Each structure stands twice: as C-alpha cells, then as structure tokens.
C-alpha cells in the first residue's frame, strides 16, 4: 500500500492495485523496481504492454510517462518511489539520476524510522546525498528555488543568483515576487499561485528587469511538492533572452525573405505582362489620338477620346507603379521641393475626392528639397488619398501636411526603423474607419485588400511602399479603429541646388513624307501605328515579323529611309533584323519599340546600349516627335 504521495493524484491510488509478484499486476513500474532493484522508466504508457492494467485510470488523470525507482538500502528492499508525468518521454538521464538520489534519500529516511540504532549511519548517508544533490543543483544552468505556501523563498541555487544578478543573501528570506521580480504584490499570472491552488504544474514566460537595468526574458516552470503535509513549490527558471532574440531575428529575416520573394513575384508578373498590356494601351492611345485629329474642336464628341486617353494613361501609370514596386522601373530623380509637389497635386486630389470630404493642405514655408521623381511622389499622394476616400464613405477630412524632421538614434530606437539624417516629412491623415493591428501589419503586402471583390486590386499601398523605398525613404502607418489613419512618409533631404520647375513642352513639327518600314508582330498595334504614321504624311510598309521585314527591305530597300522595329518578335528579333539590314545597307536609321522592361531586354541580349528605344505604351506625339528627330539628324 502507498504510504506517501505528492502532486496531482485525484484518487488514482485508491483506484489501482499493484503487486510485486510475478503476475500481470507485478510487472508494472512498482513491481519491477522492487523485484529487480533497478529503475524502471516507462516513456509512453500507451506503447508499454506491461502498463496495460493501469492505463485507463492513468489516462483519466493525464499521466503519460512513469518512473519507478527502488527504495533499497544495503541490499534491503524497502519499497519503491513512483513518479507520474503529464507528458511522454518526460525523464532524461540527469533527471533520472536526480530521482535516484532522491530515492536513496527516501530509503535512508525510511530505514532511520524503522531502526533507531541505524540513525547515525543513515544521517551521514543522507547528508552526503544532500551534498551531492546540492552540488548537482548548484552546477545546473537552470535557476531552482523552493517556495513555501506563504510565498517565502526557502532555497535558491547559484544559477538563480546569476540569472537575477543578486547575491544569494538577497534572494532568501523574503517573498518571491519581491525577491525575484521586484513587485510589491503577487504577479497577475503567477505560476506559483496556480500550483498552490490546483496542485498542477504551471509555466509562464515574462520579461523582467534586473537591478542593473538589463531587460531579460525568463521562462518559469512551477511544480507542486508536498513535504510532510506542507505544501511547497519547486520553481525552475530558465533565461531565454538569447533564444528569444534569436527567434525574433529569425522571424525578421524570414519576413525580409518573404517580402523579397513577393517583390520578385510582382516584378516577374509585371515584366511578363508588360509587353502585351502595353501593346493594347498603345492601340487605345493611338486611336484616341487619331479621333482627336479628326474631330473638330467644337464637336461635343471630342470629350470622349480625351476621357478614354486619360483612363489609358492611368492604366499605364499602374503598370509603371508595379515595376517601381519590384524595383524594375527606373526613376528619374531630380532636386524637387516637396512643398511644391504637394501643392501641385492639390487640384488633382480635389477632383478625386467626393464633395463630402474636406481637403486641407498645410505646407511649411521652408523649402524641403529632396532627390525624387516628382511624378512618382504625386502617385504616392494619389494612392493614399484614394485609400482615405474609400475609408470615409460618409465624408470626413483629409489633411496633407509637410514638415522637417531630424531622425536621430533615439527616434530610430523608439520607432524601430530609420537612418540618421534630415528628412522631409509628409503626413496624410484621414478621419475614416481606421484599421486594426492585423490589417496594419499587412497593408503593404501585394494584392492584400480589405475592399469588396472588384473594388480594389490590393496594389495601391504596395506601389506606394515601393516608391518610397526606392527613394531611400521610410513610410509608417498609425491607425486605430474608429479614429482614422495617418501615414507618415520620410524622404531624405539633399543639399543639391537647382530645383527643377515644370516646363512646357515645345512641340516639334512631327509630320513628314519619308518611307518607313514598320515591323511589328501584333496586328492590332501594327495597324494602329501604320494609320498614325500615314495620317502624318509618312508612307508605311508593314511587316508581320523579322523575316517578313527583311524580305520587304530587300524589295523596297532603296525607298526606305527609316526602320521602326519591335524588339521582341518571332522568327527574328529586332536586333537581328537591324544587323542584317545594316550589313546590306550601312547607315540605315532605326528606332526600336518595346513593351518589355529594360531588364528583360538586357537579360535576353536583344538591345544594345546605343539603341534608340521608345517604351510602350507610347503616345502618338512621342512616336512622331522621336521619328522626326531621328530623320532630321
């Protein structure tokens, strides 16, 4: 019969029967430990066939592994010590050794009670065992303490003193919450309280501040112990600060990798679809230009092609924005005053917002000169204003303000981002619905949107993020549900002088009567360009691919004064065709057009550095102006 127990038992001892004879009930951890005199470790009761008679009752109390240790002294078998754990494989080698020591202690204690005449010898053995135990505990990296039911610290090892950076004398004879965590009262999630209240093991992870000001993260495991009817708690403290920092660093690197992969995916997508998409946009823009040429200024129908052209231009900006996000769209940075950019975009934003939204612009008087592509910065403001508008369906206020900020070490430490230096600050604030923490963490992810299907691409803020990053800037969002959102954009200031002012384009006469060989594999685009050129006085010979283009040149070569070549075509690309024509007729002038991005063309080796390239989608006046420039050289 059991004579002592500690921990979560819940009637288990009354519900089972054990024996140490050679029967089924004598083959468990108790019987085998007594019969063999050796420790019996059952790492998983579900897989140990000898534990079958007690498995059902053990499951009811969440026991999953067992250690049985014989209580022997001088070859005399006194009984066994059996320990049940709430997890499988709970006993490692050091723990088994520690439990064996404990079993020796118990054996000596039992022997001393049975035979007073052996007390002296038993006391000596017990002291030796306790010394070994103390040596073992003090040499562990884990902090160990014994806590009384009144929260008094009864025992602590050297590792605990090192973890909390306190001398041993400061750890003992005081309340645990005061000695360990510098608290005036019991901690809200105190694992010791759970142990004393339920008798079950409890664990918690928390951050503490040592007397020297160093913050650390510790993991506390608390175990119940019953000593002669008195409740006590064994507490094991592990310093996991380095582990936590390593996990956070790993998570940070993983997030950076995921973000890089997303950017690469967007770049691949954008580059892959740019060719066909830009061909379509070029057709739309081209026919709109032709319509504008043929419709009288006073005709009411003239407004429609202008609106179509505006929509096509917005689509072109979206494509460029995708390429910017993926860092594949080159910027054209020049010294610009952020104040002027914000003021110039005000009238565009006013048209973008509905009448129920009040727009307020506040710029500082001091010039804020940055190296930037002003069109891209305008795109950032338009994207943020669009988001603000959608967040305020019933109206509200949108405020855009500029300012100056010196980003120092304290700022970077407090905000978790930045680089020391002087920055132009643009804040875009709305009084809309706001965002929860989960949304804030994902708003810059490509294709992430909280809008209904069909009402958002999930690319606006991704593009915004890419533009800001490409300008070596930073963007941050502060938002609260029901209280609105504020985006803060930081762009590094520059000492470079000469702010570029908007210039009015001087239109160069773009008509002519020369013969042009147009080689383009997209039929719709070829027809569009042919009609634009012919409408401007040029004679056009069309070809469907590189081989057809070479045949046409051989047939009409003496009449052709300019080549217009698509870069990527089936059978023979534009570069190959141009090289064959130059070999036959050196000095023939050529203009290349392409909807592919520069990086793709460079990777394929289909474009030389000195090539004259017009990137699709191209406006009619851009094409005609460039052709005239080349022909007039």
PESUL-V711198 format. One record per residue. N is the residue number from 1. RES is the residue in one letter. SS is DSSP state (a for helix, b for strand, c for the rest). PSI is psi in whole degrees, -180 to 180 (999 if undefined). Layout:
BEGIN
[[N/RES/SS/PSI] [N/RES/SS/PSI]]
END
This chain:
BEGIN
[[1/X/c/142] [2/X/c/140] [3/X/c/-12] [4/X/c/150] [5/X/c/157] [6/X/c/150] [7/X/c/-165] [8/X/c/105] [9/X/c/-45] [10/X/c/47] [11/X/c/9] [12/X/a/-43] [13/X/a/-32] [14/X/a/-24] [15/X/a/-10] [16/X/c/163] [17/X/c/133] [18/X/c/157] [19/X/c/166] [20/X/c/18] [21/X/c/-179] [22/X/c/53] [23/X/c/179] [24/X/a/-40] [25/X/a/0] [26/X/a/5] [27/X/c/8] [28/X/c/-174] [29/X/a/-32] [30/X/a/-54] [31/X/a/-43] [32/X/a/-37] [33/X/a/-41] [34/X/a/-43] [35/X/a/-39] [36/X/a/-21] [37/X/c/18] [38/X/c/154] [39/X/c/142] [40/X/b/116] [41/X/b/117] [42/X/b/105] [43/X/c/-25] [44/X/c/111] [45/X/c/-22] [46/X/c/-23] [47/X/c/-6] [48/X/c/114] [49/X/a/-27] [50/X/a/-15] [51/X/a/3] [52/X/a/-42] [53/X/a/-21] [54/X/a/3] [55/X/a/-43] [56/X/a/-46] [57/X/a/-35] [58/X/a/-41] [59/X/a/-38] [60/X/a/-27] [61/X/c/14] [62/X/c/40] [63/X/c/133] [64/X/c/-15] [65/X/b/155] [66/X/b/145] [67/X/b/125] [68/X/b/125] [69/X/b/130] [70/X/b/142] [71/X/b/97] [72/X/b/152] [73/X/b/122] [74/X/c/48] [75/X/c/8] [76/X/b/123] [77/X/b/117] [78/X/b/-20] [79/X/b/-152] [80/X/b/155] [81/X/b/121] [82/X/b/129] [83/X/b/129] [84/X/b/137] [85/X/b/154] [86/X/c/14] [87/X/c/156] [88/X/c/154] [89/X/c/45] [90/X/c/-11] [91/X/c/111] [92/X/c/179] [93/X/a/-44] [94/X/a/-36] [95/X/a/-39] [96/X/a/-42] [97/X/a/-40] [98/X/a/-41] [99/X/a/-35] [100/X/a/-40] [101/X/a/-42] [102/X/a/-40] [103/X/a/-38] [104/X/a/-43] [105/X/a/-45] [106/X/a/-39] [107/X/a/-43] [108/X/a/-37] [109/X/a/-44] [110/X/a/-43] [111/X/a/-38] [112/X/a/-33] [113/X/a/-35] [114/X/a/-30] [115/X/c/99] [116/X/a/-29] [117/X/a/-20] [118/X/a/8] [119/X/a/-44] [120/X/a/-46] [121/X/a/-40] [122/X/a/-40] [123/X/a/-41] [124/X/a/-45] [125/X/a/-38] [126/X/a/-43] [127/X/a/-42] [128/X/a/-41] [129/X/a/-40] [130/X/a/-37] [131/X/a/-42] [132/X/a/-41] [133/X/a/-46] [134/X/a/-41] [135/X/a/-42] [136/X/a/-48] [137/X/a/-43] [138/X/a/-21] [139/X/c/5] [140/X/c/151] [141/X/c/-17] [142/X/c/138] [143/X/b/131] [144/X/b/135] [145/X/b/158] [146/X/b/124] [147/X/b/133] [148/X/b/168] [149/X/c/-20] [150/X/c/13] [151/X/c/9] [152/X/b/140] [153/X/b/115] [154/X/b/-29] [155/X/b/146] [156/X/b/147] [157/X/c/175] [158/X/a/-35] [159/X/a/-37] [160/X/a/-40] [161/X/a/-39] [162/X/a/-41] [163/X/a/-46] [164/X/a/0] [165/X/c/47] [166/X/c/144] [167/X/c/154] [168/X/a/-36] [169/X/a/-28] [170/X/a/-16] [171/X/a/-28] [172/X/c/161] [173/X/c/59] [174/X/c/171] [175/X/b/142] [176/X/a/-40] [177/X/a/-27] [178/X/a/-45] [179/X/a/-39] [180/X/a/-40] [181/X/a/11] [182/X/c/39] [183/X/c/152] [184/X/c/-19] [185/X/c/180] [186/X/c/135] [187/X/c/145] [188/X/c/-38] [189/X/c/36] [190/X/c/120] [191/X/a/-27] [192/X/a/-38] [193/X/a/-43] [194/X/a/-42] [195/X/a/-48] [196/X/a/-30] [197/X/a/-39] [198/X/a/-20] [199/X/c/4] [200/X/c/154] [201/X/c/142] [202/X/b/146] [203/X/b/152] [204/X/b/148] [205/X/b/131] [206/X/b/162] [207/X/b/134] [208/X/b/160] [209/X/b/122] [210/X/c/166] [211/X/c/-27] [212/X/c/8] [213/X/c/-4] [214/X/c/129] [215/X/b/141] [216/X/b/156] [217/X/b/126] [218/X/b/153] [219/X/b/126] [220/X/b/127] [221/X/b/128] [222/X/b/135] [223/X/b/143] [224/X/b/146] [225/X/b/134] [226/X/b/113] [227/X/b/108] [228/X/c/43] [229/X/c/-4] [230/X/b/129] [231/X/b/132] [232/X/b/171] [233/X/b/127] [234/X/b/127] [235/X/b/130] [236/X/b/124] [237/X/b/128] [238/X/b/128] [239/X/b/109] [240/X/c/22] [241/X/a/-51] [242/X/a/-40] [243/X/a/-43] [244/X/a/-42] [245/X/a/-39] [246/X/a/-40] [247/X/a/-43] [248/X/a/-40] [249/X/a/-40] [250/X/a/-44] [251/X/a/-41] [252/X/a/-44] [253/X/a/-39] [254/X/a/-41] [255/X/a/-41] [256/X/a/-41] [257/X/a/-45] [258/X/a/-42] [259/X/a/-41] [260/X/a/-40] [261/X/a/-38] [262/X/a/-44] [263/X/a/-41] [264/X/a/-39] [265/X/a/-43] [266/X/a/-43] [267/X/a/-43] [268/X/a/-45] [269/X/a/-49] [270/X/a/-46] [271/X/a/-37] [272/X/a/-38] [273/X/a/-12] [274/X/a/-40] [275/X/a/-59] [276/X/a/-41] [277/X/a/-44] [278/X/a/-30] [279/X/a/-45] [280/X/a/-45] [281/X/a/-37] [282/X/a/-40] [283/X/a/-46] [284/X/a/-49] [285/X/a/-38] [286/X/a/-48] [287/X/a/-32] [288/X/a/-41] [289/X/a/-42] [290/X/a/-40] [291/X/a/-42] [292/X/a/-35] [293/X/a/-33] [294/X/a/-12] [295/X/c/131] [296/X/c/152] [297/X/c/-33] [298/X/c/-6] [299/X/c/128] [300/X/c/-25] [301/X/c/-15] [302/X/a/-24] [303/X/a/-28] [304/X/a/-49] [305/X/a/-30] [306/X/a/-40] [307/X/a/-39] [308/X/a/-42] [309/X/a/-38] [310/X/a/-41] [311/X/a/-41] [312/X/a/-38] [313/X/a/-37] [314/X/a/-38] [315/X/a/-38] [316/X/a/-40] [317/X/a/-37] [318/X/a/-44] [319/X/a/-44] [320/X/a/-35] [321/X/a/-40] [322/X/a/-43] [323/X/a/-34] [324/X/a/-44] [325/X/a/-39] [326/X/c/6] [327/X/c/27] [328/X/c/-4] [329/X/c/113] [330/X/c/139] [331/X/c/163] [332/X/c/74] [333/X/c/137] [334/X/b/160] [335/X/b/118] [336/X/b/151] [337/X/b/118] [338/X/a/-37] [339/X/a/-44] [340/X/a/-39] [341/X/a/-45] [342/X/a/-43] [343/X/a/-36] [344/X/a/-29] [345/X/a/-5] [346/X/a/-46] [347/X/a/-31] [348/X/a/-41] [349/X/a/-36] [350/X/a/-38] [351/X/a/-30] [352/X/a/-36] [353/X/c/156] [354/X/c/171] [355/X/c/-20] [356/X/c/-4] [357/X/b/125] [358/X/b/127] [359/X/b/128] [360/X/b/125] [361/X/b/127] [362/X/b/114] [363/X/c/150] [364/X/c/158] [365/X/c/-30] [366/X/c/130] [367/X/c/139] [368/X/c/88] [369/X/b/125] [370/X/b/158] [371/X/b/109] [372/X/b/159] [373/X/c/105] [374/X/a/-33] [375/X/a/-38] [376/X/a/-37] [377/X/a/-38] [378/X/a/-40] [379/X/a/-39] [380/X/a/-47] [381/X/a/-39] [382/X/a/-43] [383/X/a/-46] [384/X/a/-38] [385/X/a/-38] [386/X/a/-44] [387/X/a/-41] [388/X/a/-42] [389/X/a/-46] [390/X/a/-25] [391/X/a/-7] [392/X/c/63] [393/X/c/-25] [394/X/c/14] [395/X/c/173] [396/X/b/-155] [397/X/b/136] [398/X/b/122] [399/X/b/129] [400/X/b/127] [401/X/b/152] [402/X/b/160] [403/X/b/-180] [404/X/b/140] [405/X/b/135] [406/X/b/112] [407/X/b/110] [408/X/c/-176] [409/X/a/-39] [410/X/a/-41] [411/X/a/-47] [412/X/a/-41] [413/X/a/-39] [414/X/a/-35] [415/X/a/-18] [416/X/c/14] [417/X/c/168] [418/X/c/174] [419/X/c/132] [420/X/c/138] [421/X/b/-180] [422/X/b/137] [423/X/b/147] [424/X/b/132] [425/X/b/128] [426/X/b/123] [427/X/b/135] [428/X/b/110] [429/X/b/139] [430/X/b/167] [431/X/c/35] [432/X/c/-157] [433/X/c/-22] [434/X/c/178] [435/X/c/150] [436/X/c/174] [437/X/a/-38] [438/X/a/-40] [439/X/a/-42] [440/X/a/-35] [441/X/a/-20] [442/X/a/-1] [443/X/c/-25] [444/X/c/3] [445/X/c/139] [446/X/c/136] [447/X/c/4] [448/X/c/126] [449/X/c/148] [450/X/c/2] [451/X/c/165] [452/X/c/159] [453/X/c/131] [454/X/c/-7] [455/X/c/5] [456/X/c/140] [457/X/c/-18] [458/X/c/18] [459/X/c/-18] [460/X/a/-51] [461/X/a/-28] [462/X/a/-44] [463/X/a/-43] [464/X/a/-47] [465/X/a/-45] [466/X/a/-40] [467/X/a/-47] [468/X/a/-44] [469/X/a/-37] [470/X/a/-20] [471/X/c/14] [472/X/c/31] [473/X/c/-173] [474/X/b/150] [475/X/b/138] [476/X/b/152] [477/X/b/137] [478/X/b/120] [479/X/b/153] [480/X/b/137] [481/X/c/128] [482/X/c/-4] [483/X/c/8] [484/X/b/-178] [485/X/b/143] [486/X/b/124] [487/X/b/133] [488/X/b/125] [489/X/b/128] [490/X/b/118] [491/X/b/129] [492/X/b/132] [493/X/b/155] [494/X/c/153] [495/X/c/-3] [496/X/c/130] [497/X/c/169] [498/X/c/63] [499/X/c/130] [500/X/c/125] [501/X/c/151] [502/X/c/136] [503/X/c/148] [504/X/c/128] [505/X/c/134] [506/X/c/115] [507/X/c/126] [508/X/c/136] [509/X/c/124] [510/X/c/16] [511/X/c/170] [512/X/c/178] [513/X/c/15] [514/X/c/166] [515/X/b/131] [516/X/b/136] [517/X/b/114] [518/X/b/115] [519/X/b/109] [520/X/c/125] [521/X/c/-18] [522/X/c/113] [523/X/a/-45] [524/X/a/-43] [525/X/a/-39] [526/X/a/-44] [527/X/a/-38] [528/X/a/-50] [529/X/a/-38] [530/X/a/-43] [531/X/a/-38] [532/X/a/-46] [533/X/a/-44] [534/X/a/-36] [535/X/a/-22] [536/X/c/11] [537/X/c/-7] [538/X/c/150] [539/X/b/129] [540/X/b/130] [541/X/b/119] [542/X/b/149] [543/X/b/144] [544/X/c/-18] [545/X/c/-177] [546/X/a/-43] [547/X/a/-41] [548/X/a/-37] [549/X/a/-39] [550/X/a/-38] [551/X/a/-42] [552/X/a/-36] [553/X/a/-40] [554/X/a/-33] [555/X/a/-40] [556/X/a/19] [557/X/c/-36] [558/X/c/-15] [559/X/c/-22] [560/X/c/128] [561/X/c/-11] [562/X/b/139] [563/X/b/132] [564/X/b/110] [565/X/b/129] [566/X/b/142] [567/X/c/-49] [568/X/c/117] [569/X/c/158] [570/X/c/158] [571/X/c/-48] [572/X/c/123] [573/X/c/174] [574/X/a/-39] [575/X/a/-45] [576/X/a/-42] [577/X/a/-43] [578/X/a/-40] [579/X/a/-39] [580/X/a/-40] [581/X/a/-41] [582/X/a/-35] [583/X/a/-33] [584/X/a/-37] [585/X/c/80] [586/X/c/143] [587/X/c/0] [588/X/c/128] [589/X/b/145] [590/X/b/143] [591/X/b/131] [592/X/b/145] [593/X/b/146] [594/X/b/146] [595/X/c/-2] [596/X/c/154] [597/X/c/159] [598/X/a/-36] [599/X/a/-36] [600/X/a/-44] [601/X/a/-41] [602/X/a/-42] [603/X/a/-34] [604/X/a/-11] [605/X/c/30] [606/X/c/8] [607/X/c/130] [608/X/c/159] [609/X/c/-34] [610/X/c/13] [611/X/c/140] [612/X/c/113] [613/X/b/133] [614/X/b/123] [615/X/b/132] [616/X/c/154] [617/X/c/140] [618/X/c/139] [619/X/c/155] [620/X/a/-47] [621/X/a/-31] [622/X/a/-46] [623/X/a/-48] [624/X/a/-40] [625/X/a/-45] [626/X/a/-40] [627/X/a/-43] [628/X/a/-41] [629/X/a/-45] [630/X/a/-44] [631/X/a/-32] [632/X/a/-7] [633/X/c/999]]
END
